[in-house]
Amino acid sequence: MQADLINDNLFEWHVKLYKIDYESPLALDMIELDVPYILLHLVFPDNFPFAPPFMRVVEPRIEKGEFFYD
């Protein structure tokens, strides 16, 4: 895993997940498509830890159960 601040903002991060369960369908698809990591975008609210962060997958794009890696 690698975590980086976005624009020096402590409330906004990009996180790269390099390792996931090797036996999962997701891992098998990532190997087949040569996707090196999953990129997440996390935004922490002002009242964190009393409210959870918002998180979304940036890469690869997942649509209708299929991967798209730009």
C-alpha positions in Angstrom: 0.0 0.0 0.0 1.1 3.5 -0.8 -0.6 6.7 0.5 0.0 10.2 -0.9 -1.5 13.5 0.1 -3.3 15.4 -2.7 -2.2 19.0 -3.0 -0.7 18.9 0.6 -4.3 18.6 2.0 -4.4 16.4 5.1 -8.0 15.6 4.4 -7.5 14.3 0.8 -5.5 11.2 -0.1 -4.7 8.8 -3.0 -4.1 5.3 -1.8 -2.7 2.5 -4.0 -3.5 -1.1 -3.0 -0.9 -3.4 -4.5 -1.8 -6.6 -2.7 -5.2 -8.2 -2.3 -6.4 -11.8 -1.7 -4.6 -13.7 -4.5 -7.4 -16.2 -4.8 -10.1 -13.7 -5.3 -11.8 -13.1 -8.7 -10.6 -9.5 -8.5 -6.9 -10.5 -8.1 -7.2 -13.0 -11.0 -8.7 -10.3 -13.2 -6.0 -7.8 -12.2 -3.3 -10.3 -13.1 -5.0 -11.1 -16.5 -5.3 -7.4 -17.4 -1.9 -6.5 -16.0 -3.4 -4.0 -13.5 -0.6 -3.2 -11.0 -2.8 -1.6 -8.3 -6.2 -0.3 -7.3 -6.1 3.5 -6.9 -8.5 4.9 -4.2 -9.4 8.5 -3.5 -10.2 9.2 0.1 -11.7 12.5 1.5 -11.8 12.9 5.3 -14.6 15.2 6.7 -13.8 18.0 9.1 -15.4 16.0 12.0 -13.3 12.8 11.4 -13.2 10.4 13.3 -16.8 10.9 14.2 -17.8 10.7 10.6 -16.3 8.2 8.1 -14.2 9.2 5.1 -15.6 9.2 1.6 -13.8 6.6 -0.6 -14.1 5.8 -4.3 -12.2 3.7 -6.7 -10.3 5.8 -9.3 -8.5 3.0 -11.3 -9.3 0.6 -12.7 -12.7 1.6 -13.8 -15.3 -1.0 -12.9 -18.5 -1.0 -14.9 -21.1 -3.8 -14.8 -18.5 -6.2 -13.3 -15.8 -5.5 -15.9 -12.5 -3.8 -15.5 -11.3 -0.9 -17.7 -7.7 0.2 -17.2 -6.7 3.4 -19.0 
